[in-house]
Amino acid sequence: MSTQFMSSYSMLLRPLLFITTLALVILTGCTTIQTDSDPRVNMHNYHTYQLEYSGNSNAVAFNNPLNAKRLRDAVETNLASRGMRPVAEGETPDCIVSVSTGSRQVVESDPGTHVGLGWGWFGRGFGGSLAWDNDVRAYSEYRIAIDLIDAKSHEPVWHASINENINRGSGASADTRIRTVVAQLFTKFP
């Protein structure tokens, strides 16, 4: 290959690399993963599971059932990669895997006091001000949560949640985003 070809090829790859990196930062940089587990439980004792899904029942008309299916499929794929399989019909599972999605309206208030002081030109006069304000911000908070519950004791053994809206997007882009988010949650699986 010629040096000129390699140089132009390299110039084409730089923007692609930048865009890919930026997309990954956007997809993963704004998420907060929270996990908790019972340290007394050996997770390797769970081989079979029963999957339960509960979506956001408050806003059924806004939910995308295809994205809910994508979420369930992503969870099952991650469980399979850890050696777990769905329970066969008629058998008792080792654990229940509960997948839930939800949203809520959050209103935050930030009251503040502002003081301003100043001198006039050439030392003539002194002035001041005092102001109170109350900045109010409202936004929607979305969450995906996965819980592992021991089927015999009905005690929770693992919890993971992430602030993410599964109803944002559709098609292949939603599938990729949902699989990425669920994979992030399972990186914290003990």
C-alpha positions as CSV (number, residue, x, y, z in Angstrom):
1,M,0.0,0.0,0.0
2,S,1.2,3.4,-0.8
3,T,1.9,6.0,1.9
4,Q,-0.6,8.4,0.3
5,F,-3.4,5.8,0.5
6,M,-2.6,5.1,4.2
7,S,-2.6,8.8,5.0
8,S,-6.0,9.3,3.4
9,Y,-7.3,6.1,5.0
10,S,-6.1,7.4,8.4
11,M,-7.8,10.7,7.9
12,L,-11.1,8.9,7.2
13,L,-10.8,6.8,10.3
14,R,-10.2,9.7,12.7
15,P,-13.7,11.2,12.5
16,L,-15.2,7.8,12.7
17,L,-13.2,7.0,15.8
18,F,-14.2,10.3,17.4
19,I,-17.9,9.8,16.7
20,T,-17.8,6.3,18.1
21,T,-16.0,7.4,21.2
22,L,-18.4,10.3,21.7
23,A,-21.4,7.9,21.3
24,L,-20.0,5.6,23.9
25,V,-19.4,8.4,26.3
26,I,-22.9,9.6,25.8
27,L,-24.4,6.1,26.3
28,T,-22.4,5.3,29.4
29,G,-21.3,8.6,30.9
30,C,-24.7,9.7,32.2
31,T,-25.8,6.6,34.0
32,T,-25.7,5.8,37.6
33,I,-25.6,2.1,38.5
34,Q,-26.5,1.1,42.0
35,T,-26.1,-2.5,43.2
36,D,-26.4,-4.3,46.5
37,S,-26.1,-8.0,47.4
38,D,-26.4,-10.2,50.4
39,P,-22.8,-11.1,51.3
40,R,-23.9,-14.4,53.0
41,V,-25.3,-15.8,49.7
42,N,-23.2,-17.8,47.2
43,M,-24.6,-16.7,43.8
44,H,-23.1,-19.9,42.2
45,N,-25.9,-21.9,43.9
46,Y,-28.5,-20.4,41.5
47,H,-28.8,-22.3,38.3
48,T,-32.4,-21.9,37.3
49,Y,-34.7,-18.8,37.4
50,Q,-38.2,-17.7,36.7
51,L,-38.4,-14.3,35.1
52,E,-41.0,-11.8,36.2
53,Y,-41.4,-8.4,34.5
54,S,-43.4,-5.4,35.7
55,G,-43.4,-2.3,33.5
56,N,-44.5,1.2,34.3
57,S,-48.3,0.7,34.9
58,N,-48.8,4.4,35.4
59,A,-48.1,5.2,31.8
60,V,-49.1,2.2,29.8
61,A,-49.9,4.3,26.7
62,F,-46.4,5.6,26.7
63,N,-44.6,2.3,27.0
64,N,-43.1,0.5,24.0
65,P,-43.8,-3.3,24.4
66,L,-41.0,-4.1,21.9
67,N,-38.5,-2.3,24.1
68,A,-39.9,-4.2,27.1
69,K,-39.3,-7.5,25.2
70,R,-35.8,-6.3,24.3
71,L,-35.1,-5.6,28.0
72,R,-36.3,-9.1,29.0
73,D,-34.2,-10.7,26.2
74,A,-31.1,-8.8,27.3
75,V,-31.6,-9.9,30.9
76,E,-32.0,-13.5,29.8
77,T,-28.8,-13.3,27.7
78,N,-26.8,-12.0,30.6
79,L,-28.1,-14.7,32.9
80,A,-27.3,-17.4,30.4
81,S,-23.7,-16.0,30.1
82,R,-23.5,-16.7,33.9
83,G,-24.6,-20.3,33.6
84,M,-28.2,-19.7,34.6
85,R,-31.2,-21.0,32.6
86,P,-34.9,-20.6,32.7
87,V,-36.7,-23.1,34.8
88,A,-38.3,-26.0,33.0
89,E,-42.1,-26.3,33.2
90,G,-43.2,-28.0,36.3
91,E,-39.9,-27.5,38.1
92,T,-39.2,-25.1,41.0
93,P,-36.7,-22.4,40.2
94,D,-33.7,-21.6,42.3
95,C,-34.5,-17.9,42.2
96,I,-36.9,-15.4,40.9
97,V,-35.5,-12.7,38.6
98,S,-37.7,-9.6,38.8
99,V,-37.2,-6.9,36.1
100,S,-39.0,-3.6,36.6
101,T,-39.2,-0.3,34.9
102,G,-40.7,2.9,36.2
103,S,-40.6,6.6,36.2
104,R,-41.5,9.4,38.5
105,Q,-41.7,13.2,38.4
106,V,-39.1,14.9,40.5
107,V,-39.4,18.5,41.6
108,E,-36.3,20.1,43.1
109,S,-36.2,23.5,44.8
110,D,-33.0,25.5,45.3
111,P,-33.8,28.5,47.5
112,G,-31.0,31.1,47.7
113,T,-30.1,34.4,49.1
114,H,-28.0,36.9,47.1
115,V,-26.2,39.9,48.5
116,G,-24.6,42.6,46.4
117,L,-22.4,45.4,47.7
118,G,-20.6,48.1,45.9
119,W,-18.9,51.5,45.9
120,G,-19.8,54.3,43.6
121,W,-17.4,56.1,41.3
122,F,-14.5,57.7,43.0
123,G,-15.6,56.7,46.4
124,R,-19.0,58.6,46.2
125,G,-21.6,56.5,47.7
126,F,-22.1,53.0,48.8
127,G,-24.9,50.7,47.7
128,G,-26.2,47.2,48.4
129,S,-28.9,44.8,47.6
130,L,-30.4,41.7,49.1
131,A,-32.5,39.2,47.1
132,W,-34.2,35.9,47.7
133,D,-35.1,33.5,45.0
134,N,-36.3,30.0,44.7
135,D,-35.2,28.1,41.6
136,V,-37.6,25.2,40.9
137,R,-36.7,22.4,38.4
138,A,-39.0,19.6,37.4
139,Y,-37.9,16.5,35.4
140,S,-38.8,12.9,34.9
141,E,-36.6,10.2,36.4
142,Y,-36.6,6.8,34.8
143,R,-35.2,3.6,36.2
144,I,-34.6,0.0,35.3
145,A,-34.2,-2.4,38.3
146,I,-33.3,-6.1,38.4
147,D,-33.8,-8.1,41.6
148,L,-32.7,-11.7,42.3
149,I,-34.9,-13.3,45.0
150,D,-34.3,-16.7,46.5
151,A,-37.2,-18.9,45.5
152,K,-37.2,-20.9,48.8
153,S,-36.8,-18.2,51.4
154,H,-38.3,-15.4,49.3
155,E,-35.4,-13.2,50.5
156,P,-33.7,-10.7,48.1
157,V,-30.1,-11.7,47.3
158,W,-29.1,-9.1,44.6
159,H,-30.4,-5.8,43.4
160,A,-29.2,-3.6,40.6
161,S,-30.7,-0.4,39.2
162,I,-29.8,2.2,36.6
163,N,-31.4,5.5,35.7
164,E,-32.4,4.8,32.1
165,N,-35.6,5.2,30.0
166,I,-36.2,2.0,28.0
167,N,-38.9,3.8,26.0
168,R,-36.5,6.2,24.4
169,G,-35.8,5.1,20.8
170,S,-36.9,2.1,18.8
171,G,-35.6,-0.6,16.5
172,A,-31.9,-1.5,16.3
173,S,-30.7,1.6,18.1
174,A,-33.0,0.9,21.1
175,D,-31.9,-2.8,21.1
176,T,-28.2,-1.8,21.2
177,R,-28.8,0.8,23.9
178,I,-30.8,-1.6,26.1
179,R,-28.3,-4.5,25.7
180,T,-25.5,-2.1,26.6
181,V,-27.3,-0.8,29.7
182,V,-28.2,-4.4,30.9
183,A,-24.6,-5.5,30.3
184,Q,-23.5,-2.6,32.5
185,L,-25.8,-3.7,35.3
186,F,-24.5,-7.3,35.1
187,T,-20.8,-6.2,35.4
188,K,-21.7,-5.6,39.0
189,F,-23.1,-9.2,39.4
190,P,-21.2,-11.0,42.2
